[in-house]
Amino acid sequence: MSVLRKLLADAAIRNRVVEILLVTRTDLDPAKVGPVVAEAAQALVKQGVAERALAAQLIGGFQLLALEDDLLALVGREESRRDALISLQQLRTTKPDAVAALVGTSPADVSNLALRALVASRAPQASALAMKLYPTLSVNDRKVVLDGISGTKAGAKAIAAGLVDKSVAIADIETPVAEKLAIALGDSPELAIVSSQLGGVFRSVLTLDGSNDAVAKSGLVLKGTFTVETWVRLDGKIDNNDSLLGGGGKLDLNFAGGIFRAYMGGEIRDAVVSSKPTSVGIWTHIALTRDAAGILRVYQDGELTGTSKSAQPHDLPGLTLGWSTPAGGTQGAFAEYRIWNVERKPAEVRTNMTRTFAGEKLPESLVFASASGDAAWGKLGKGAKIVRTTDAPPLLNAEQFAAVAQKTARFMALSAKAGDAAKGKTLVALCQACHMINGQGGLIGPNLSGAGAMGMEAVIRNIIEPNAAIEAAYRIFQVKLKAGEVIEAFYVSEDATAYVIRQAGGADRRIPKAEVSSAKYLRRSLMPEGLLDGFSDEQVTDLFAYLKTLK
């Protein structure tokens, strides 16, 4: 430790030493390194602007709570205020009043940093302070508040109270927030309030327990052209016990080897196999189509992943949902299960996979739809049960689907205009909180340095519907602490004793496994919905103009 002390005292190499310490901090023993780092931070905070910035990074990065007052003092220095607020967010300040006072002040970036520090606070009064400010905030800042405090019991109760007194609009509560509210509130009376007001967020899904009786007996028959599609979440080990549909030895739409396939009896065997594996515990959209010639096609999350080499035109009678050939059964859940008597084309599968027909008159070609009511599933075996849950795929009703189409058309039109790329570059800081662009930015989302080469249609789709098709590496990792807090972040790594996670604008955080009650991936993107809702048309055009230059 004496060597580290000398290195931190050497101004010529101090910056590089601090950088290395911050990068490797989750691998270091805080009991050994902490005192030396704290000593260095205390010395640096009394020096110049550059040294104070290093001190703030060390205090936040190494969670030096004993030096919190030093950070609060830096908030009073205009030249050090931004660094101090970032570190107070990382530290999860216990004194939120000082940062709350800066919310709504100028400049806007300081106000935003203060708000993020406020909602990250571990102090019980922080949620009340945030909700007091809520009515005065912009659309995007309201999202920051709801996302930031909904994972704690105090924050969830404050939001529930806001729903009651109408200071929080029902439309403000998006599915990710509702999910955290449900977990944080547990069986409290406030959960009943939230559930009653957010009925559209809690959806019916068919759960299957993995037993041989985990089926829904609907007596389905597939003839001629068809499309079978559903959202499926498979739990436990994924294998050929798990199946979407099967019966009579003629069909078994199973997941042998963790990969979806259409098994069609001993002679034909696997008629078509997906090229992509299926992830455990994640809602995935699967579709199987058959054209007039009998050719089968598999789609996974809207993308074509397999085509049969031979035609399979024969009738497939006596089919049961969830039935599989082995003695076991499907373990997981189905949602928005649909069977059409036509072959749905690639664009139809991709565009409509998030569309639900719940509460609507069904199209004539849609011959089976679970969304038409719980009774539509047919007779349930003992291992099958319909439950209401927030753990559901990202489905849109007709009104929401039309709104997405309208927003997509608007953004496509704006992206076609000649914007100011220079102005757009200043706006891209919103993206860089999570994304790396030309060497600068966060390491939470995909690198956007080549965004222009993707084409604006793909970029816009990812912005508007970030949960529709997620790259596996960028799903949300949800950690529920035994103390009741719910944390959603980017998974960095883990060892035998702890998880390391990363949140937007924050330092990597090491969470001891002894404090964790559960940890899992969610089928939700780390990118929030409605990201550009607070932007003017001119700003959107300018942002797209800059993104087009990234190739």
ABEGO torsion letter per residue (X at the ends): XAAAAAAAABAAAAAAAAAAAAAAAAABBAAAAAAAAAAAAAAAAABBAAAAAAAAAAAAAAGBAAAAAAAAAAAABAAAAAAAAAAAAAAGBABAAAAAAABGBOBAAAAAAAAAAAAABABAAAAAAAAAAAAABBAAAAAAAAAAAAABAAAAAAAAAAAAAGABBAAABBAAAAAAAAAAAEABAAAAAAAAAAAAABBBBBBBAGBAABBBBAGBBBBEBBBBBBBBBBBEBBBAABBABBEGGABBBBABGGBBBBBAEAAAEBABBBABBBBBGBBBBBBBBBBAAGBBBBBBGGBBABBBABBBABBBBGBBBGBBABABBBBEBBBGBBBBABBBBAAAAAAAAABBABGBBBBAABABBAAAEAAAAEBBBAABBBBBBABBBBBBBAAAAAAAAAAAAAAAAAAABBBBAAAAAAAAAAAAAABBBGGBEBAABBBAAAAAAAEAAAAAAAAABAAABBBAAABBBBBBBAAGBBBBBBBABBBAABBBBBBBGBBBBBBBAAABABBBBBBBBABBBGAAAABBAAAAAAAAAAAAABX
